[in-house]
Amino acid sequence: MESLDAELERARALDEAALADAIETIGFECTRCGECCTADPKPTVDDEDGEQAADPHTATVFPGEVRDLTNETGRAWNDVARPMPYGLDDSGEGETFEWALQTTACGDCTFYTEKNGQGACTVHEDRPLICETYPFSVALGGTSQPMGEAVDESGMVRAHECEGLGRDISREDAEVLASALKERAVRELEEAIAVRDNYEPARPDSGAVVHDSEGAKRPDGTPYEG
């Protein structure tokens, strides 16, 4: 596996035209079904009563994106984002290395709503890159690993399952999406490198500690001082 630094150079060298070609070939148009913004309806998690519950929506976000959303919406940090659950125990304690968008009690993205029977985002113009680029990702080590199928010969561009795939997309829209996809890959690797370089083990007496590119934080976004 390439080092994160080498993968960052690969991300910076990505050919946006080639990314756009791949996106244009498979085609995509958001149908506003809401599947990517809501809890997984397949029951996979047991709740406290032994009944089955849906997996909550999980979308990773950069600390700068969280801050932008707090400024835009007036919400507190922990009303916008939550510690990524991976690495935390069942009580939510421990160390983790990413933020995820906050969810409602039913597991949907906190910014998801419905209008006239269609899904909608209340912060659409300021949505994070992971939302802007869905259902696509790039297959570079250190980025959010793709779960879908390759849509180009090199296998660089991946598409997650989505009912909007296969629909016509204009070249202009494909290029906009490709640019955002490259930006996301670069930022994910820059984030991973900063976390690697700044990481110091934390021993929280309670709750979670999130290590991001800005340092260790508590779930409310304040610095962790162990």
C-alpha positions in Angstrom: 0.0 0.0 0.0 1.3 3.5 -0.9 2.0 5.9 1.9 -0.5 8.6 2.6 1.9 11.2 1.3 2.2 9.3 -2.0 -1.5 8.9 -2.2 -2.0 12.6 -1.7 0.3 13.3 -4.7 -1.8 10.8 -6.7 -5.0 12.6 -5.6 -3.6 16.0 -6.6 -2.6 14.6 -10.0 -6.1 13.2 -10.7 -7.3 14.2 -14.2 -10.7 15.9 -13.7 -11.6 15.4 -17.4 -11.1 11.6 -16.9 -13.2 11.7 -13.8 -15.9 13.6 -15.7 -15.7 11.1 -18.5 -16.4 8.2 -16.1 -19.3 10.0 -14.5 -20.7 11.0 -17.8 -20.5 7.5 -19.1 -22.5 5.9 -16.3 -24.8 8.9 -15.9 -26.4 10.2 -12.8 -29.2 12.4 -11.6 -30.4 12.8 -8.0 -34.0 11.5 -7.7 -34.4 13.0 -4.2 -35.4 9.6 -2.9 -33.6 10.4 0.5 -31.9 7.0 0.7 -28.5 8.5 1.2 -29.7 10.9 3.9 -31.8 8.5 6.1 -31.2 5.6 8.4 -30.7 2.2 6.8 -34.1 0.6 6.9 -32.7 -2.9 7.1 -32.9 -3.9 10.8 -29.4 -4.8 11.9 -29.0 -3.3 15.4 -30.6 -4.5 18.5 -31.9 -1.8 20.8 -32.1 -1.9 24.6 -35.5 -3.8 24.5 -34.1 -6.5 22.3 -36.0 -5.2 19.3 -34.3 -4.5 16.0 -33.6 -0.9 14.9 -32.2 0.7 11.8 -28.5 1.7 11.4 -28.2 5.5 11.7 -27.1 7.5 8.7 -23.4 8.0 8.7 -21.6 10.6 6.6 -18.0 11.8 7.4 -17.3 15.5 7.5 -14.2 17.6 7.9 -13.8 19.8 10.9 -13.9 22.9 8.7 -17.2 21.8 7.2 -18.6 21.4 10.7 -17.5 24.9 11.6 -19.0 26.3 8.4 -22.4 24.6 9.1 -22.4 25.9 12.7 -21.8 29.4 11.4 -24.4 29.0 8.7 -27.2 27.5 10.9 -26.4 28.9 14.3 -26.4 25.4 15.7 -23.9 24.2 18.3 -21.0 21.9 17.1 -22.5 18.8 18.6 -25.9 19.6 17.0 -24.1 19.5 13.6 -21.7 16.6 14.0 -21.0 13.6 16.2 -18.0 11.5 16.8 -17.7 8.7 14.3 -18.8 5.6 16.2 -15.9 3.4 15.0 -13.4 3.0 17.8 -15.9 3.9 20.5 -17.4 1.4 22.9 -21.1 0.8 23.5 -21.3 3.7 25.9 -19.8 6.1 23.4 -16.4 6.3 25.2 -13.0 6.0 23.6 -11.0 7.5 20.7 -12.1 8.0 17.1 -10.6 9.8 14.1 -13.5 11.3 12.2 -16.7 13.4 12.6 -20.0 12.3 11.2 -23.1 14.4 10.5 -25.4 14.5 13.5 -28.6 12.4 13.2 -32.1 12.6 14.5 -33.7 10.2 17.0 -34.8 8.0 14.1 -31.3 7.9 12.6 -31.8 10.3 9.7 -29.3 13.2 8.9 -30.2 16.1 11.0 -30.4 18.3 7.9 -32.8 16.0 6.0 -36.4 17.0 5.4 -39.1 16.2 3.0 -41.0 18.5 0.8 -44.0 17.5 -1.4 -43.1 13.8 -0.9 -39.4 14.3 -2.0 -36.3 14.4 0.0 -34.6 17.7 0.6 -31.5 19.1 2.4 -31.9 22.2 4.5 -28.3 23.1 3.9 -28.0 22.1 0.3 -26.0 25.0 -0.9 -23.5 24.4 2.0 -23.6 20.6 2.1 -20.3 18.8 2.8 -18.3 17.3 0.0 -19.3 13.7 0.8 -22.9 14.7 0.2 -22.1 16.7 -2.9 -20.2 13.8 -4.5 -22.5 10.9 -3.6 -22.8 8.3 -5.0 -19.2 8.5 -6.3 -15.8 8.1 -4.7 -12.2 7.4 -5.8 -10.2 4.3 -5.0 -7.2 5.8 -3.3 -5.7 4.6 -0.1 -6.5 6.9 2.8 -9.7 8.2 1.4 -13.2 7.0 2.3 -13.1 3.5 0.7 -15.6 2.9 -2.0 -18.2 0.2 -1.5 -19.5 0.2 -5.1 -18.5 -1.0 -8.5 -15.8 0.6 -10.7 -17.2 2.7 -13.5 -14.1 3.3 -15.5 -11.4 1.0 -17.0 -8.8 2.0 -14.4 -11.1 1.3 -11.5 -10.4 4.7 -10.0 -14.0 6.0 -10.0 -16.4 3.9 -8.0 -20.2 4.3 -7.8 -22.2 3.2 -4.7 -25.7 1.8 -5.1 -28.1 4.6 -6.0 -31.3 4.7 -8.0 -30.0 7.9 -9.7 -27.3 6.1 -11.6 -27.8 5.5 -15.3 -29.6 8.7 -15.9 -28.5 11.4 -18.3 -26.1 14.0 -17.0 -24.8 17.0 -18.9 -21.1 17.4 -19.5 -21.1 20.6 -17.4 -22.7 18.8 -14.4 -20.3 15.9 -14.8 -17.3 18.3 -14.7 -18.7 20.0 -11.6 -19.1 16.7 -9.9 -15.6 15.6 -11.0 -14.0 18.7 -9.5 -15.8 18.2 -6.2 -14.7 14.5 -6.2 -11.1 15.4 -6.7 -11.3 18.1 -4.0 -12.8 15.6 -1.6 -10.0 13.0 -2.3 -7.3 15.6 -1.7 -8.9 16.9 1.5 -9.5 13.4 2.9 -5.8 12.6 2.5 -4.7 16.0 3.9 -6.9 15.3 6.9 -5.5 11.8 7.3 -1.9 13.1 7.2 -2.5 15.8 9.7 -4.2 13.4 12.1 -1.3 11.0 11.7 1.3 13.7 12.3 -0.5 15.3 15.3 -1.8 12.2 17.0 -1.1 11.7 20.7 -3.0 9.0 22.6 -5.8 10.3 24.7 -7.0 8.8 27.9 -10.5 10.4 28.4 -11.9 9.9 31.8 -15.4 9.9 30.2 -17.0 10.3 26.8 -15.3 10.4 23.5 -12.2 12.1 22.0 -12.1 12.9 18.3 -8.7 13.3 16.7 -9.0 15.5 13.6 -6.6 17.7 11.6 -7.0 20.5 14.2 -6.1 18.3 17.2 -8.0 16.3 19.7 -11.5 17.5 20.6 -14.4 16.7 22.8 -17.8 15.9 21.2 -18.8 19.5 21.6 -15.9 20.6 19.5 -13.8 22.1 22.3 -10.2 21.1 22.6 -9.4 17.9 24.6 -6.9 18.6 27.4 -5.9 15.4 28.9 
